[in-house]
Amino acid sequence: LTVAEAKAIINGDSEEGEGKPLFCVHGFNVQPGTHLKQLKNQAKMFNKGKFMLVPVIWPSAGGVTNYNSDRVTAPGAGKAFKTLKKGIDSFPRKSLLCHSMGNFVLRHAADETFKFDNIFMAAAVS
């Protein structure tokens, strides 16, 4: 999916014609398929035209015994997330939700140019 295709989908689903993506970074012990299913189910709770949930998936090993492995992977995931900045910035209005170790990913992606309307940090790992 290209940035232009994503914009067309997000903007097309908005009543105002200007979609507002809510980028969602999963946390520790979450497999990609689980994250996608959760967002699909949660999207039903959002009002159409307000936000569109956009999954941000990073290579979590999953499983409670792999916490340290995920802490090692998260900085690289943050750097990879940063490479998406140009595409993310093509949306004038956008928000970010990071859960658990997703906040650690954000820590390695963010700099002074990393701007969102809102950043929600749930159960943040420091």
Backbone as CSV, one residue per row, in Angstrom:
resi,resn,N_x,N_y,N_z,CA_x,CA_y,CA_z,C_x,C_y,C_z
1,LEU,0.850,-1.170,0.000,0.000,0.000,0.000,0.900,1.240,0.000
2,THR,0.728,2.093,-0.962,1.519,3.325,-1.018,0.898,4.379,-0.104
3,VAL,1.654,5.440,0.152,1.136,6.539,0.961,-0.084,7.156,0.278
4,ALA,-0.026,7.339,-1.031,-1.152,7.914,-1.773,-2.394,7.031,-1.652
5,GLU,-2.223,5.712,-1.730,-3.360,4.791,-1.589,-3.934,4.851,-0.171
6,ALA,-3.046,4.915,0.819,-3.492,5.007,2.213,-4.261,6.303,2.440
7,LYS,-3.752,7.409,1.889,-4.452,8.689,2.027,-5.829,8.628,1.385
8,ALA,-5.916,8.007,0.230,-7.203,7.897,-0.464,-8.204,7.111,0.378
9,ILE,-7.767,6.042,0.995,-8.649,5.231,1.841,-9.070,6.029,3.078
10,ILE,-8.113,6.633,3.757,-8.401,7.363,4.994,-9.262,8.596,4.708
11,ASN,-8.930,9.334,3.673,-9.720,10.521,3.326,-11.097,10.143,2.795
12,GLY,-11.167,9.046,2.050,-12.440,8.598,1.484,-13.419,8.126,2.545
13,ASP,-12.906,7.662,3.681,-13.766,7.172,4.751,-14.225,8.301,5.671
14,SER,-13.699,9.483,5.459,-14.033,10.628,6.303,-15.220,11.393,5.725
15,GLU,-16.111,11.810,6.589,-17.257,12.598,6.154,-16.832,13.971,5.649
16,GLU,-15.695,14.460,6.151,-15.208,15.785,5.779,-14.258,15.746,4.583
17,GLY,-13.851,14.550,4.168,-12.917,14.424,3.056,-11.465,14.555,3.455
18,GLU,-11.225,14.788,4.741,-9.849,14.860,5.260,-9.759,13.936,6.464
19,GLY,-9.255,12.745,6.225,-9.187,11.744,7.283,-8.174,12.084,8.349
20,LYS,-8.417,11.535,9.514,-7.528,11.738,10.655,-7.048,10.367,11.129
21,PRO,-5.871,9.951,10.696,-5.394,8.648,11.139,-4.958,8.674,12.598
22,LEU,-5.241,7.583,13.288,-4.734,7.346,14.628,-3.781,6.166,14.501
23,PHE,-2.485,6.462,14.451,-1.465,5.425,14.316,-1.336,4.712,15.659
24,CYS,-1.448,3.390,15.650,-1.467,2.581,16.869,-0.263,1.637,16.890
25,VAL,0.631,1.862,17.855,1.836,1.042,17.999,1.582,0.045,19.127
26,HIS,1.633,-1.238,18.810,1.353,-2.266,19.815,2.503,-2.389,20.806
27,GLY,2.220,-3.083,21.871,3.197,-3.267,22.927,3.821,-4.645,22.936
28,PHE,4.416,-4.953,24.051,5.093,-6.215,24.322,4.089,-7.373,24.301
29,ASN,4.547,-8.504,23.862,3.783,-9.748,23.885,2.529,-9.681,23.008
30,VAL,2.642,-9.001,21.872,1.526,-8.906,20.928,2.029,-9.343,19.557
31,GLN,1.396,-10.317,18.991,1.734,-10.782,17.658,1.048,-9.878,16.623
32,PRO,1.625,-9.708,15.437,1.022,-8.839,14.419,-0.438,-9.163,14.114
33,GLY,-0.759,-10.419,13.965,-2.139,-10.804,13.659,-3.104,-10.412,14.767
34,THR,-2.662,-10.550,15.999,-3.485,-10.163,17.146,-3.723,-8.661,17.135
35,HIS,-2.676,-7.885,16.857,-2.783,-6.422,16.803,-3.783,-6.010,15.729
36,LEU,-3.705,-6.636,14.573,-4.630,-6.310,13.484,-6.077,-6.632,13.861
37,LYS,-6.289,-7.800,14.487,-7.646,-8.180,14.897,-8.181,-7.225,15.958
38,GLN,-7.324,-6.854,16.908,-7.759,-5.933,17.961,-8.177,-4.589,17.372
39,LEU,-7.385,-4.072,16.448,-7.727,-2.785,15.848,-9.001,-2.876,15.024
40,LYS,-9.179,-3.974,14.335,-10.409,-4.146,13.552,-11.628,-4.109,14.472
41,ASN,-11.541,-4.794,15.614,-12.652,-4.814,16.570,-12.844,-3.447,17.235
42,GLN,-11.755,-2.775,17.551,-11.843,-1.475,18.217,-12.336,-0.383,17.271
43,ALA,-12.097,-0.552,15.989,-12.519,0.456,15.013,-14.031,0.632,15.038
44,LYS,-14.757,-0.391,15.443,-16.213,-0.314,15.521,-16.677,0.687,16.575
45,MET,-15.810,0.989,17.560,-16.172,1.911,18.627,-15.967,3.371,18.235
46,PHE,-15.224,3.623,17.177,-14.937,4.984,16.763,-16.024,5.474,15.821
47,ASN,-16.366,6.745,15.935,-17.357,7.332,15.041,-16.777,7.437,13.646
48,LYS,-17.557,7.044,12.664,-17.113,7.157,11.284,-16.841,8.629,10.971
49,GLY,-15.734,8.879,10.337,-15.385,10.241,9.965,-14.510,10.947,10.978
50,LYS,-14.315,10.373,12.168,-13.465,11.023,13.171,-12.019,10.575,13.015
51,PHE,-11.777,9.290,13.215,-10.426,8.734,13.133,-10.470,7.414,12.381
52,MET,-9.365,7.068,11.766,-9.205,5.727,11.223,-7.975,5.132,11.894
53,LEU,-8.144,3.972,12.494,-7.044,3.299,13.167,-6.086,2.726,12.135
54,VAL,-4.802,3.029,12.313,-3.767,2.551,11.400,-2.750,1.767,12.228
55,PRO,-2.623,0.466,11.988,-1.687,-0.329,12.780,-0.240,-0.020,12.420
56,VAL,0.578,0.061,13.457,2.031,0.163,13.287,2.596,-1.089,13.951
57,ILE,3.151,-1.967,13.135,3.610,-3.268,13.619,5.128,-3.301,13.647
58,TRP,5.669,-3.749,14.752,7.115,-3.934,14.875,7.377,-5.380,15.280
59,PRO,8.591,-5.866,15.049,8.857,-7.305,15.220,9.022,-7.741,16.671
60,SER,7.922,-7.768,17.402,7.932,-8.269,18.772,8.037,-9.786,18.738
61,ALA,8.866,-10.334,19.607,9.025,-11.787,19.653,7.779,-12.450,20.234
62,GLY,7.036,-11.716,21.041,5.844,-12.282,21.663,6.206,-13.261,22.759
63,GLY,5.317,-13.469,23.666,5.561,-14.379,24.780,6.207,-13.670,25.951
64,VAL,5.720,-13.963,27.141,6.192,-13.259,28.329,7.667,-13.510,28.632
65,THR,8.229,-14.574,28.133,9.638,-14.864,28.397,10.567,-14.110,27.441
66,ASN,10.014,-13.396,26.473,10.840,-12.683,25.489,10.909,-11.180,25.719
67,TYR,10.633,-10.742,26.949,10.640,-9.309,27.247,11.983,-8.664,26.898
68,ASN,13.070,-9.265,27.355,14.398,-8.686,27.097,14.726,-8.676,25.613
69,SER,14.294,-9.692,24.898,14.502,-9.738,23.450,13.785,-8.573,22.767
70,ASP,12.562,-8.293,23.211,11.811,-7.177,22.643,12.447,-5.837,22.991
71,ARG,13.029,-5.712,24.175,13.724,-4.463,24.542,14.909,-4.223,23.610
72,VAL,15.541,-5.289,23.160,16.670,-5.162,22.236,16.177,-4.808,20.832
73,THR,15.035,-5.331,20.433,14.467,-5.099,19.102,13.839,-3.714,18.968
74,ALA,13.288,-3.191,20.033,12.523,-1.939,19.992,13.307,-0.746,19.425
75,PRO,14.579,-0.528,19.770,15.284,0.623,19.186,15.367,0.563,17.659
76,GLY,15.615,-0.611,17.106,15.634,-0.757,15.643,14.261,-0.520,15.048
77,ALA,13.223,-0.962,15.764,11.855,-0.712,15.305,11.559,0.779,15.311
78,GLY,12.079,1.492,16.300,11.907,2.942,16.351,12.567,3.628,15.177
79,LYS,13.759,3.188,14.843,14.455,3.761,13.680,13.685,3.460,12.389
80,ALA,13.127,2.271,12.290,12.334,1.919,11.108,11.063,2.770,11.049
81,PHE,10.427,2.991,12.205,9.229,3.826,12.267,9.553,5.248,11.803
82,LYS,10.724,5.718,12.161,11.147,7.070,11.775,11.248,7.209,10.259
83,THR,11.556,6.130,9.559,11.658,6.202,8.092,10.283,6.431,7.450
84,LEU,9.214,6.201,8.205,7.856,6.421,7.695,7.387,7.862,7.900
85,LYS,8.250,8.701,8.482,7.880,10.062,8.851,7.315,10.875,7.685
86,LYS,7.915,10.782,6.527,7.443,11.557,5.382,5.997,11.190,5.039
87,GLY,5.703,9.909,5.022,4.338,9.465,4.747,3.375,9.879,5.842
88,ILE,3.798,9.749,7.093,2.964,10.142,8.225,2.682,11.642,8.169
89,ASP,3.699,12.412,7.852,3.550,13.869,7.801,2.692,14.346,6.635
90,SER,2.358,13.465,5.701,1.490,13.873,4.598,0.048,14.075,5.077
91,PHE,-0.245,13.653,6.301,-1.552,13.890,6.914,-1.440,15.118,7.808
92,PRO,-2.150,16.190,7.495,-2.040,17.398,8.314,-2.562,17.205,9.741
93,ARG,-3.555,16.329,9.926,-4.109,16.035,11.248,-3.921,14.552,11.509
94,LYS,-3.254,14.248,12.592,-2.959,12.850,12.916,-2.679,12.730,14.400
95,SER,-2.903,11.537,14.933,-2.615,11.257,16.333,-1.892,9.918,16.424
96,LEU,-1.312,9.679,17.593,-0.511,8.480,17.814,-0.896,7.875,19.154
97,LEU,-1.086,6.555,19.170,-1.342,5.805,20.388,-0.266,4.734,20.504
98,CYS,0.465,4.764,21.605,1.483,3.737,21.860,1.110,2.999,23.134
99,HIS,1.176,1.681,23.065,0.846,0.861,24.225,2.088,0.123,24.704
100,SER,2.317,0.155,26.009,3.358,-0.629,26.644,4.713,-0.375,25.986
101,MET,5.356,-1.419,25.481,6.677,-1.246,24.878,6.626,-0.479,23.560
102,GLY,5.450,-0.266,23.012,5.314,0.615,21.853,5.810,2.017,22.168
103,ASN,5.744,2.413,23.437,6.278,3.698,23.864,7.807,3.714,23.792
104,PHE,8.418,2.574,24.049,9.878,2.452,23.928,10.275,2.558,22.452
105,VAL,9.451,2.010,21.573,9.665,2.164,20.128,9.590,3.657,19.773
106,LEU,8.563,4.332,20.297,8.411,5.768,20.048,9.624,6.549,20.530
107,ARG,10.142,6.184,21.677,11.320,6.878,22.231,12.484,6.890,21.243
108,HIS,12.610,5.821,20.471,13.711,5.721,19.509,13.346,6.268,18.130
109,ALA,12.091,6.644,17.951,11.669,7.225,16.673,11.578,8.740,16.759
110,ALA,11.206,9.237,17.918,10.853,10.652,18.061,12.073,11.562,18.138
111,ASP,11.900,12.718,17.525,12.823,13.833,17.677,11.981,15.098,17.617
112,GLU,12.608,16.254,17.549,11.853,17.514,17.582,10.934,17.702,16.377
113,THR,11.138,16.946,15.301,10.292,17.081,14.110,9.149,16.071,14.088
114,PHE,9.070,15.219,15.069,8.066,14.158,15.152,6.832,14.740,15.822
115,LYS,5.867,15.210,15.035,4.733,15.954,15.580,3.401,15.301,15.235
116,PHE,2.541,15.257,16.246,1.192,14.735,16.115,0.251,15.689,16.840
117,ASP,-1.028,15.676,16.481,-2.013,16.469,17.217,-2.089,15.987,18.657
118,ASN,-2.103,14.677,18.826,-2.173,14.052,20.158,-1.265,12.837,20.159
119,ILE,-0.609,12.627,21.287,0.154,11.400,21.503,-0.369,10.786,22.800
120,PHE,-0.914,9.579,22.687,-1.447,8.868,23.833,-0.460,7.766,24.203
121,MET,-0.023,7.769,25.451,0.964,6.792,25.921,0.294,5.928,27.003
122,ALA,-0.162,4.759,26.603,-0.870,3.858,27.517,0.081,2.833,28.110
123,ALA,0.042,2.681,29.429,0.886,1.705,30.132,2.332,1.793,29.652
124,ALA,2.864,2.997,29.646,4.177,3.265,29.034,5.310,2.549,29.752
125,VAL,6.193,1.967,28.955,7.436,1.390,29.433,8.498,2.466,29.284
126,SER,9.228,2.719,30.346,10.249,3.782,30.261,11.599,3.237,29.882
